[in-house]
Amino acid sequence: MKPEIIVFDIDGVLIDTSKSFRVAVSKTVQYYMTKVLGYEDTGILIQPEEVQLFKLAGGFNDDWILSQSATLFFIYKALKSGFKDTSSIRLSFPSLIKFTKAISYEGDGLNKTRDYLATLDGNIFYKAEEKLDRKLVTRIFQEIYAGSKYIRRLYGTEPILGTEEGLWKNEEVIIDKSLLLDDISYGIYTGRTASETELALELLKLEIPPQAIVTMNSSIIKPNPKGLEIIREYYKKNILAFVGDSMDDVLAAVSANAIPVAIARDDFSKERFSHYTELVFSNVNEYLKYVRELRI
């Protein structure tokens, strides 16, 4: 069925953020554990590509929440194991894969992380919670992503790390706009803030009506289907496809009675998404080519 509306997630769909947001998560966890808590930096705790494990677990559409949850996870591991260096902490129990599999169900990511760690060892968990400054984790993430020159524009705060160049400059456009069809309406449902989305649209040079863009500033968070319902109502059309690369994206589409389209670049992600949709593509351009070939 050819959609009347196609709604896109931004990160990993329209824009390659593998060298920006996902690196920012990795660097934020590393900075907090080593610079804030003082653990010896002997190796990376979470690789940028491992961020996808959280995205597949669901509840981590917000990279700030993801960073807070990952940091709490590694604080817990450090306290439980007694290790003082990051390489040993990473290898200690539980593994990142075991942890993310255990929390692969619907719900808020941070709450799922808390519940899981509390069941392992409540005393250690509460000590880990005391060491987690959620606001500071978010500030670190914001500056690593934006850089000192753009943090005021994007987040309205002053730099605290002295990071000159933001990782957002590493972002690259994925979508081939020549594949967009005139008889289809387009929208965006993203976990980005309004200012981050504005920056993305400048890079994309993509014009979408503001009424068809739903960001974090709306307080509507995926997998809540309301973001898709708002866009559907604006265009007064019914057949809507939502293109995303996280479990929250797919679940939002399912809940909105929309067509879920999953973007997956690895076999593990493809297998997970295949339980919810047959429309799994390596990138958004493959899907747009598929749409162009559809006949009602």
Rosetta silent file (secondary structure, phi, psi, omega in degrees, C-alpha in Angstrom):
SEQUENCE: MKPEIIVFDIDGVLIDTSKSFRVAVSKTVQYYMTKVLGYEDTGILIQPEEVQLFKLAGGFNDDWILSQSATLFFIYKALKSGFKDTSSIRLSFPSLIKFTKAISYEGDGLNKTRDYLATLDGNIFYKAEEKLDRKLVTRIFQEIYAGSKYIRRLYGTEPILGTEEGLWKNEEVIIDKSLLLDDISYGIYTGRTASETELALELLKLEIPPQAIVTMNSSIIKPNPKGLEIIREYYKKNILAFVGDSMDDVLAAVSANAIPVAIARDDFSKERFSHYTELVFSNVNEYLKYVRELRI
SCORE:     score description
SCORE:     0.000 S_00000001
   1 L     0.000  128.625 -179.717    0.000    0.000    0.000 S_00000001
   2 L   -79.185  126.804 -179.440    1.356    3.379   -1.037 S_00000001
   3 L   -72.665  150.735  173.053    1.380    5.849    1.879 S_00000001
   4 L   -89.584  -26.059  178.240   -0.263    9.255    1.651 S_00000001
   5 E  -131.941  135.694  169.857    2.062   10.578    4.356 S_00000001
   6 E  -118.691  121.897  176.915    5.630    9.564    5.163 S_00000001
   7 E  -106.454  134.167 -178.618    6.949   10.642    8.550 S_00000001
   8 E  -110.517  140.707  156.478   10.669   10.421    9.208 S_00000001
   9 L   -75.298  161.161 -179.456   12.747   10.111   12.311 S_00000001
  10 L   -94.756  -58.281 -170.868   15.884   12.226   11.810 S_00000001
  11 E   -71.589  123.726 -179.351   18.821   10.479   13.438 S_00000001
  12 L    82.301   -5.877  179.763   20.001    7.419   11.554 S_00000001
  13 L  -115.301  -65.252  177.411   17.274    7.931    8.946 S_00000001
  14 L   -85.350  -31.636 -176.150   17.649   11.328    7.304 S_00000001
  15 E  -130.204  137.548  174.551   21.053   12.071    8.817 S_00000001
  16 E   -78.018  109.842 -179.063   23.969    9.818    9.695 S_00000001
  17 L  -109.785   17.808 -178.731   24.561   10.492   13.403 S_00000001
  18 L   -63.949  -23.322  179.243   26.910    7.593   14.025 S_00000001
  19 L  -106.445   10.937  179.064   29.732   10.121   14.494 S_00000001
  20 L  -124.586  -85.849 -174.916   27.687   12.626   16.491 S_00000001
  21 H   -60.288  -42.634 -176.484   24.932   11.565   18.893 S_00000001
  22 H   -71.848  -34.244  173.515   26.174    8.014   19.369 S_00000001
  23 H   -69.016  -35.485  178.898   29.731    9.171   19.908 S_00000001
  24 H   -62.549  -38.802  176.222   28.372   11.798   22.311 S_00000001
  25 H   -60.900  -49.327 -179.359   26.773    9.044   24.414 S_00000001
  26 H   -59.003  -46.569 -177.804   30.071    7.149   24.534 S_00000001
  27 H   -70.348  -32.589  179.060   32.105   10.236   25.402 S_00000001
  28 H   -65.875  -47.451  178.233   29.590   11.417   28.012 S_00000001
  29 H   -60.534  -44.417 -178.472   29.703    8.124   29.926 S_00000001
  30 H   -63.526  -44.207 -178.388   33.499    8.067   29.690 S_00000001
  31 H   -63.228  -46.145 -176.861   33.854   11.679   30.883 S_00000001
  32 H   -63.435  -44.824 -176.995   31.524   11.230   33.836 S_00000001
  33 H   -68.006  -35.214 -174.965   33.163    8.011   35.005 S_00000001
  34 H   -96.953  -46.942 -175.855   36.739    9.287   34.665 S_00000001
  35 H   -82.785  -34.470 -178.060   36.662   13.070   35.057 S_00000001
  36 H   -89.904  -48.193 -176.451   33.763   13.354   37.513 S_00000001
  37 L   -94.987  -14.243  171.285   34.032   10.126   39.530 S_00000001
  38 L    86.924   16.123  176.292   37.770    9.606   39.090 S_00000001
  39 L   -73.871  147.888 -177.716   37.995    6.082   37.680 S_00000001
  40 E   -70.578  130.948 -177.334   41.182    5.351   35.733 S_00000001
  41 L   -87.020   97.784 -179.525   40.656    5.659   31.982 S_00000001
  42 L  -117.129    1.591  179.631   42.080    2.436   30.532 S_00000001
  43 L   171.889  157.920 -177.232   39.526    1.748   27.814 S_00000001
  44 L   -71.227  132.674 -179.055   36.183    2.787   26.367 S_00000001
  45 L   -76.491  -45.967  178.756   33.192    1.713   28.455 S_00000001
  46 L  -135.327  121.150  179.562   30.583    1.794   25.696 S_00000001
  47 L   -73.826  149.187  179.518   31.431    1.932   22.016 S_00000001
  48 H   -53.104  -39.601 -178.385   29.305    4.235   19.818 S_00000001
  49 H   -69.699  -20.267  179.309   27.938    1.281   17.852 S_00000001
  50 H   -77.476  -11.002  175.597   26.802   -0.371   21.103 S_00000001
  51 H   -59.961  -28.636  179.546   24.342    2.476   21.665 S_00000001
  52 H   -60.272  -28.163  178.395   22.083    0.580   19.244 S_00000001
  53 H   -60.518  -38.848  176.601   21.585   -2.068   21.958 S_00000001
  54 H   -69.112  -42.318 -178.719   19.739    0.538   24.018 S_00000001
  55 H   -61.594  -34.882  179.627   17.742    1.723   21.001 S_00000001
  56 H   -76.672  -23.828  179.928   16.587   -1.847   20.352 S_00000001
  57 H   -71.913  -25.894 -178.242   15.614   -2.329   24.006 S_00000001
  58 L    86.721  147.116  179.165   13.037    0.468   23.752 S_00000001
  59 L    89.919    5.641 -176.977   12.492    3.438   26.030 S_00000001
  60 L  -123.731   36.599  176.926   15.719    5.177   25.028 S_00000001
  61 L   -64.400  -32.991  178.812   14.599    7.490   22.261 S_00000001
  62 L   -84.307  115.095 -177.951   15.951   10.396   24.343 S_00000001
  63 H   -67.962  -21.895  174.633   19.764   10.327   24.199 S_00000001
  64 H   -68.536  -45.124  176.943   19.952   12.271   27.462 S_00000001
  65 H   -63.988  -40.103  178.422   17.992    9.519   29.227 S_00000001
  66 H   -60.245  -45.643 -179.626   20.113    6.930   27.431 S_00000001
  67 H   -64.209  -40.638  177.877   23.324    8.598   28.649 S_00000001
  68 H   -63.802  -42.617 -178.484   22.012    8.808   32.210 S_00000001
  69 H   -67.019  -44.288  179.040   20.965    5.150   32.142 S_00000001
  70 H   -63.810  -39.793  178.635   24.258    3.940   30.667 S_00000001
  71 H   -64.249  -44.162  177.655   26.198    5.972   33.222 S_00000001
  72 H   -60.238  -41.439  179.004   24.127    4.520   36.086 S_00000001
  73 H   -58.693  -45.413 -177.729   24.735    1.033   34.702 S_00000001
  74 H   -76.567  -29.729  173.216   28.508    1.487   34.712 S_00000001
  75 H   -62.729  -44.876  178.456   28.527    3.155   38.143 S_00000001
  76 H   -58.433  -48.515 -179.481   26.683    0.112   39.462 S_00000001
  77 H   -59.082  -40.016 -179.778   29.184   -2.241   37.814 S_00000001
  78 H   -65.133  -45.237 -178.958   32.087   -0.281   39.276 S_00000001
  79 H   -69.045  -40.070 -178.579   30.684   -0.352   42.805 S_00000001
  80 H   -67.614  -41.063 -177.053   29.629   -3.989   42.622 S_00000001
  81 H   -83.052  -28.407 -175.670   32.956   -5.212   41.233 S_00000001
  82 L    82.668    1.314 -179.486   35.195   -2.889   43.194 S_00000001
  83 L   -72.303  150.394 -176.711   37.266   -2.228   40.075 S_00000001
  84 L  -114.859    0.500 -179.883   38.849    1.197   39.674 S_00000001
  85 E  -123.090  151.030 -171.232   39.672    1.203   35.952 S_00000001
  86 H   -68.199  -32.733  179.511   37.311    1.416   32.999 S_00000001
  87 H   -63.947  -44.766  179.969   38.563   -1.678   31.151 S_00000001
  88 H   -68.821  -38.640  178.690   37.887   -3.916   34.140 S_00000001
  89 H   -61.190  -44.749  179.951   34.553   -2.219   34.849 S_00000001
  90 H   -57.799  -41.275 -175.199   33.411   -2.841   31.271 S_00000001
  91 H   -80.802  -10.104 -177.583   34.228   -6.565   31.522 S_00000001
  92 L   -74.857  165.318 -179.451   32.537   -7.044   34.898 S_00000001
  93 L   -77.194  143.140   -5.565   29.070   -8.551   35.384 S_00000001
  94 L   -85.056  159.006  177.806   26.533   -7.973   33.933 S_00000001
  95 L   -73.120  160.643  179.280   27.552   -7.525   30.322 S_00000001
  96 H   -63.066  -38.847  179.532   26.024   -4.756   28.241 S_00000001
  97 H   -66.071  -45.319  179.042   24.327   -7.297   25.982 S_00000001
  98 H   -61.031  -42.944 -178.989   22.847   -9.222   28.921 S_00000001
  99 H   -62.958  -50.207 -176.578   21.627   -5.982   30.498 S_00000001
 100 H   -68.895  -30.400  174.787   19.961   -4.567   27.388 S_00000001
 101 H   -66.667  -39.239 -177.415   18.299   -7.897   26.607 S_00000001
 102 H   -66.933  -25.816 -178.469   16.900   -8.021   30.135 S_00000001
 103 L  -106.987   22.812 -179.817   15.282   -4.591   29.756 S_00000001
 104 L   -85.111   72.653  175.023   13.892   -5.192   26.257 S_00000001
 105 L  -151.762  167.476 -175.656   10.270   -4.445   27.051 S_00000001
 106 L   -67.832  143.086  178.560    8.028   -1.400   26.874 S_00000001
 107 L   144.846  169.030  178.519    8.613    1.365   29.396 S_00000001
 108 L   -66.465  132.804 -174.432   10.781    4.327   30.289 S_00000001
 109 H   -60.408  -44.987 -178.685   14.456    3.488   29.770 S_00000001
 110 H   -66.801  -40.523  178.491   15.783    4.979   33.005 S_00000001
 111 H   -65.051  -38.387  177.712   13.055    3.358   35.090 S_00000001
 112 H   -64.913  -39.712  177.718   13.763   -0.005   33.463 S_00000001
 113 H   -62.515  -46.542  179.196   17.458    0.427   34.234 S_00000001
 114 H   -59.991  -46.950 -178.136   16.702    1.259   37.855 S_00000001
 115 H   -60.740  -42.947 -178.338   14.353   -1.692   38.265 S_00000001
 116 H   -65.108  -48.172 -177.677   16.862   -4.129   36.793 S_00000001
 117 H   -67.008  -34.722  179.300   19.810   -2.948   38.868 S_00000001
 118 H   -65.457  -33.116  179.107   17.725   -2.838   42.045 S_00000001
 119 H   -73.776  -24.764  179.005   16.802   -6.503   41.596 S_00000001
 120 H   -73.669  -49.776  179.754   20.482   -7.444   41.259 S_00000001
 121 L  -162.359  100.907 -175.712   21.627   -5.722   44.454 S_00000001
 122 H   -60.249  -40.085 -178.306   19.468   -3.060   46.042 S_00000001
 123 H   -65.184  -45.126  178.492   22.171   -1.699   48.337 S_00000001
 124 H   -65.695  -39.762  179.552   24.687   -1.234   45.526 S_00000001
 125 H   -58.850  -46.707 -177.813   21.986    0.253   43.314 S_00000001
 126 H   -65.391  -34.194  175.653   21.089    2.934   45.863 S_00000001
 127 H   -66.972  -38.471  178.449   24.757    3.831   46.264 S_00000001
 128 H   -65.290  -41.203  178.707   25.057    4.101   42.469 S_00000001
 129 H   -59.057  -38.519 -179.379   22.003    6.363   42.346 S_00000001
 130 H   -65.115  -26.552 -178.128   23.636    8.707   44.848 S_00000001
 131 H   -90.483   -5.957 -178.299   26.632    9.098   42.538 S_00000001
 132 L   -95.087  114.549  173.761   24.517    9.875   39.452 S_00000001
 133 L  -101.439   97.225 -173.031   23.978   13.575   38.795 S_00000001
 134 H   -61.481  -40.613 -179.245   21.453   13.422   35.963 S_00000001
 135 H   -64.889  -38.810  179.539   21.586   17.134   35.203 S_00000001
 136 H   -68.206  -40.663  176.876   25.369   17.071   34.964 S_00000001
 137 H   -57.334  -44.627  179.833   25.295   14.047   32.653 S_00000001
 138 H   -63.808  -42.858  179.286   22.908   15.951   30.379 S_00000001
 139 H   -62.238  -41.607  178.114   25.077   19.092   30.439 S_00000001
 140 H   -61.782  -46.984  179.297   28.156   17.074   29.533 S_00000001
 141 H   -58.460  -47.407 -177.142   26.287   15.418   26.663 S_00000001
 142 H   -59.045  -43.003 -177.630   24.983   18.734   25.364 S_00000001
 143 H   -73.814  -35.333  176.798   28.398   20.356   25.259 S_00000001
 144 H   -63.678  -39.391  179.969   30.098   17.364   23.680 S_00000001
 145 H   -73.607  -48.201 -172.463   27.433   17.374   20.965 S_00000001
 146 H   -84.556  -32.511 -171.382   27.112   21.129   20.453 S_00000001
 147 L    80.574  161.604 -176.420   30.611   22.373   21.292 S_00000001
 148 L   -65.064  -25.634 -177.013   31.244   25.586   23.202 S_00000001
 149 L   -78.770  -27.081 -174.830   30.339   27.736   20.195 S_00000001
 150 L  -111.002   -5.074 -174.802   26.872   26.275   19.630 S_00000001
 151 H   -65.073  -32.028  178.097   25.746   25.248   23.128 S_00000001
 152 H   -67.024  -43.607 -179.497   24.108   28.624   23.739 S_00000001
 153 H   -65.543  -43.596 -173.956   22.120   28.410   20.497 S_00000001
 154 H   -79.980  -37.261 -171.533   21.075   24.796   20.967 S_00000001
 155 H  -128.434   -4.462  177.790   20.507   24.617   24.711 S_00000001
 156 L    67.469   25.951  179.729   20.696   28.149   26.114 S_00000001
 157 L  -123.525  165.956  178.703   23.478   27.271   28.547 S_00000001
 158 L   -92.318  148.099  179.334   27.087   28.288   29.047 S_00000001
 159 L   -67.254  143.335  177.729   29.975   25.883   28.299 S_00000001
 160 L  -121.559  -14.114 -176.946   31.532   24.094   31.262 S_00000001
 161 L  -102.762  -23.138 -176.459   33.986   21.738   29.524 S_00000001
 162 L    80.910   20.790  178.944   35.682   24.070   27.077 S_00000001
 163 L   -74.009  117.784 -174.970   34.893   21.794   24.130 S_00000001
 164 L   -77.960  -55.108 -176.161   35.472   23.914   21.019 S_00000001
 165 L   -98.577  128.414  177.970   34.138   21.775   18.170 S_00000001
 166 L   -85.903  151.712 -179.022   30.818   20.005   18.559 S_00000001
 167 H   -68.914  -16.179  179.296   30.191   16.518   17.220 S_00000001
 168 H   -59.478  -24.177 -179.334   27.177   17.780   15.276 S_00000001
 169 H   -69.904  -12.221  178.582   29.622   18.930   12.625 S_00000001
 170 H   -85.789   -5.208 -174.461   30.310   15.258   11.823 S_00000001
 171 L   -73.419  142.922 -178.455   26.733   14.679   10.677 S_00000001
 172 E  -130.814  145.980 -179.963   26.092   13.808    7.041 S_00000001
 173 E   -73.175  134.509  176.130   22.921   13.730    4.963 S_00000001
 174 L  -100.499  -45.129 -170.537   21.615   10.272    4.045 S_00000001
 175 L   -67.914  137.125  172.401   18.385   11.003    2.201 S_00000001
 176 L   -94.128  102.426 -173.153   18.373   11.551   -1.550 S_00000001
 177 H   -64.861  -17.635  178.540   15.701   14.247   -1.852 S_00000001
 178 H   -68.601  -13.826  179.769   15.256   13.523   -5.554 S_00000001
 179 H   -86.429  -10.074  179.584   13.444   10.340   -4.499 S_00000001
 180 L   -71.087  140.836 -177.055   10.667   12.274   -2.719 S_00000001
 181 L  -102.433  142.162 -177.458    7.326   12.235   -4.531 S_00000001
 182 L   -68.582  -25.794 -176.199    5.115   15.287   -5.034 S_00000001
 183 L   -90.869    9.249  176.226    1.893   13.387   -4.292 S_00000001
 184 L  -116.743  137.906  175.776    3.055   12.332   -0.818 S_00000001
 185 E   -91.268  151.041 -174.793    3.065   14.609    2.241 S_00000001
 186 E  -127.560  147.452  178.565    6.025   14.505    4.618 S_00000001
 187 E  -144.753  174.969  179.308    6.539   15.013    8.322 S_00000001
 188 E  -134.775  132.133  173.442    9.072   14.542   11.107 S_00000001
 189 E  -128.446  108.038 -169.139    8.646   12.897   14.517 S_00000001
 190 L  -134.615  155.346  173.537   11.929   13.109   16.403 S_00000001
 191 L   -86.468    1.594  176.278   13.471   12.889   19.846 S_00000001
 192 L   -71.956  155.758  170.331   15.547   15.965   19.011 S_00000001
 193 L   -72.730  168.727  179.005   14.840   19.283   20.642 S_00000001
 194 H   -60.960  -40.117 -178.751   13.361   22.035   18.462 S_00000001
 195 H   -70.581  -37.196  176.220   16.768   23.733   18.165 S_00000001
 196 H   -65.681  -38.212  179.079   18.512   20.459   17.260 S_00000001
 197 H   -66.265  -40.886  177.151   15.812   19.819   14.662 S_00000001
 198 H   -58.907  -42.285  178.529   16.286   23.305   13.207 S_00000001
 199 H   -63.137  -40.950  179.280   20.000   22.583   12.849 S_00000001
 200 H   -64.543  -42.076 -179.227   19.210   19.282   11.115 S_00000001
 201 H   -66.717  -31.327  175.102   16.790   20.920    8.673 S_00000001
 202 H   -64.995  -41.031  178.481   19.451   23.472    7.778 S_00000001
 203 H   -67.863  -41.150 -177.461   21.811   20.622    6.932 S_00000001
 204 H   -74.794  -24.846 -172.249   19.125   18.726    5.027 S_00000001
 205 L    53.814   46.404 -176.548   17.800   21.815    3.221 S_00000001
 206 L  -114.157  126.987 -179.150   14.425   20.188    3.650 S_00000001
 207 L  -101.955  115.228  178.294   11.226   22.225    3.867 S_00000001
 208 L  -131.041  135.281  179.951    8.472   20.670    5.986 S_00000001
 209 L   -55.279  136.090  179.904    5.519   22.585    7.469 S_00000001
 210 H   -54.838  -31.229 -179.441    6.106   23.349   11.168 S_00000001
 211 H   -69.286  -14.467 -179.520    2.704   21.784   11.923 S_00000001
 212 H  -106.998   19.652  178.075    4.058   18.465   10.590 S_00000001
 213 E  -122.400  121.499  178.946    7.129   18.457   12.840 S_00000001
 214 E  -117.976  119.720 -177.653    6.934   16.975   16.348 S_00000001
 215 L  -117.426 -179.970  177.286   10.008   17.375   18.563 S_00000001
 216 H   -58.038  -30.210 -177.864   10.967   16.767   22.176 S_00000001
 217 H   -63.437  -16.722  178.725    9.706   20.268   22.992 S_00000001
 218 H   -77.892  -10.662 -174.882    6.151   19.038   22.476 S_00000001
 219 L    67.070   14.937  174.176    6.557   16.766   25.524 S_00000001
 220 L  -102.947  116.452 -173.266    5.378   13.905   23.301 S_00000001
 221 L  -114.622  130.910  174.637    7.960   11.143   23.488 S_00000001
 222 L   -60.185  141.049   17.132    8.131    8.055   21.313 S_00000001
 223 L   -91.383   21.096  176.218    6.715    5.405   21.381 S_00000001
 224 L   -58.701  122.576 -177.827    3.681    7.610   22.096 S_00000001
 225 L   -73.566   -8.686 -174.742    1.651    7.490   18.853 S_00000001
 226 H   -58.290  -34.074  179.292    0.255   10.993   19.435 S_00000001
 227 H   -59.323  -40.544  178.478    3.117   12.554   17.454 S_00000001
 228 H   -72.694  -36.380 -179.955    2.034   10.621   14.367 S_00000001
 229 H   -65.983  -34.739  177.085   -1.628   11.340   15.011 S_00000001
 230 H   -62.952  -43.979 -179.279   -0.908   15.096   15.103 S_00000001
 231 H   -68.273  -40.434  177.935    0.763   14.918   11.682 S_00000001
 232 H   -61.560  -41.850 -179.816   -2.024   12.745   10.272 S_00000001
 233 H   -67.458  -38.085  179.824   -4.630   15.217   11.490 S_00000001
 234 H   -61.606  -44.112 -176.956   -2.748   18.186   10.021 S_00000001
 235 H   -83.580  -12.844 -178.963   -2.660   16.688    6.538 S_00000001
 236 L    58.862   37.823  176.276   -6.203   15.251    6.766 S_00000001
 237 L  -127.881  162.070 -171.497   -4.968   12.006    5.251 S_00000001
 238 L  -110.533  -43.101 -172.497   -5.042    8.506    6.697 S_00000001
 239 L   -80.322  105.354 -173.296   -2.416    6.159    5.229 S_00000001
 240 E  -121.536  136.092  173.009    0.765    7.059    7.076 S_00000001
 241 E  -113.922  138.826  177.896    4.181    5.362    7.137 S_00000001
 242 E  -117.274  121.614 -176.767    6.727    6.076    9.851 S_00000001
 243 E  -103.698  116.163 -179.390   10.387    5.495    9.022 S_00000001
 244 E  -146.080  174.130 -177.643   12.664    5.010   12.030 S_00000001
 245 L  -125.680   15.592  178.484   15.650    3.081   13.304 S_00000001
 246 L  -128.257  163.443  178.669   14.702    2.344   16.920 S_00000001
 247 H   -64.387  -33.787  177.644   12.211    0.065   18.630 S_00000001
 248 H   -62.438  -36.439  177.380   10.369    3.137   19.924 S_00000001
 249 H   -63.595  -47.203 -178.460    9.862    4.281   16.322 S_00000001
 250 H   -64.199  -43.977 -179.110    8.416    0.934   15.280 S_00000001
 251 H   -66.130  -34.744  176.782    6.160    0.690   18.343 S_00000001
 252 H   -62.471  -43.225  179.172    4.879    4.237   17.775 S_00000001
 253 H   -63.367  -44.736 -179.795    3.863    3.285   14.232 S_00000001
 254 H   -60.861  -45.269 -178.247    2.143    0.107   15.384 S_00000001
 255 H   -66.504  -27.164 -179.231    0.211    1.975   18.100 S_00000001
 256 L   -91.249    7.709 -175.079   -0.885    4.634   15.592 S_00000001
 257 L    53.851   39.295  177.292   -2.153    2.024   13.108 S_00000001
 258 L  -104.773  176.472  178.168    0.490    3.326   10.723 S_00000001
 259 E   -88.805  112.524  179.035    2.897    1.452    8.458 S_00000001
 260 E   -79.390  127.171  177.224    6.091    0.709   10.420 S_00000001
 261 E  -122.082  118.963 -175.711    9.242    1.045    8.311 S_00000001
 262 E  -105.800  136.064  173.921   12.481    0.059   10.033 S_00000001
 263 E  -103.491  120.905 -176.923   15.978    1.104    9.069 S_00000001
 264 L  -137.607  130.896 -177.775   18.542   -1.475   10.143 S_00000001
 265 L  -106.926   -4.028  179.052   22.205   -1.668    9.273 S_00000001
 266 L  -133.715  159.171 -174.995   23.112   -4.863   11.132 S_00000001
 267 H   -64.457  -35.779 -179.109   21.662   -8.374   11.239 S_00000001
 268 H   -62.479  -45.686  179.042   20.769   -8.181   14.946 S_00000001
 269 H   -65.045  -42.478  179.418   18.626   -5.077   14.395 S_00000001
 270 H   -59.170  -41.355 -179.246   17.036   -6.574   11.279 S_00000001
 271 H   -66.045  -42.225 -179.777   16.045   -9.680   13.203 S_00000001
 272 H   -64.765  -44.238 -178.408   14.505   -7.671   16.059 S_00000001
 273 H   -69.720  -28.820 -175.879   12.526   -5.403   13.759 S_00000001
 274 L   -63.748  -16.688  177.327   11.302   -8.304   11.623 S_00000001
 275 L   -74.340  -15.327 -175.190    8.988   -9.355   14.468 S_00000001
 276 L  -116.381  -22.969 -177.404    7.018   -6.131   13.963 S_00000001
 277 L  -155.459  148.870  173.848    7.256   -5.310   10.262 S_00000001
 278 L   -86.277  -13.493 -176.407    8.199   -6.797    6.907 S_00000001
 279 L   -91.484   83.231  178.747    9.427   -3.395    5.753 S_00000001
 280 E  -119.719  122.895 -175.903   13.049   -3.434    6.902 S_00000001
 281 E  -128.855  157.285 -179.799   15.592   -1.548    4.788 S_00000001
 282 L   -74.558  -27.956  177.275   19.283   -0.733    5.060 S_00000001
 283 L  -157.234  167.507 -174.627   18.644    2.987    4.520 S_00000001
 284 H   -65.222  -30.701 -178.920   15.848    5.429    3.822 S_00000001
 285 H   -66.307  -33.895  176.017   16.667    5.702    0.125 S_00000001
 286 H   -62.550  -41.229  178.825   15.952    1.998   -0.363 S_00000001
 287 H   -66.259  -43.560 -179.357   12.506    2.550    1.125 S_00000001
 288 H   -63.522  -34.679  175.351   11.819    5.623   -1.018 S_00000001
 289 H   -66.468  -38.783  178.329   12.751    3.644   -4.137 S_00000001
 290 H   -62.816  -41.928  179.853   10.359    0.920   -2.985 S_00000001
 291 H   -64.053  -39.476 -178.656    7.564    3.503   -2.585 S_00000001
 292 H   -64.004  -24.249 -177.587    8.157    4.866   -6.085 S_00000001
 293 H   -90.141  -10.099 -177.956    7.561    1.367   -7.463 S_00000001
 294 L   -71.770  147.301  174.869    4.271    0.871   -5.596 S_00000001
 295 L  -131.825  129.435 -179.434    0.980    0.978   -7.464 S_00000001
 296 L   -72.397    0.000    0.000   -2.325    1.348   -5.642 S_00000001
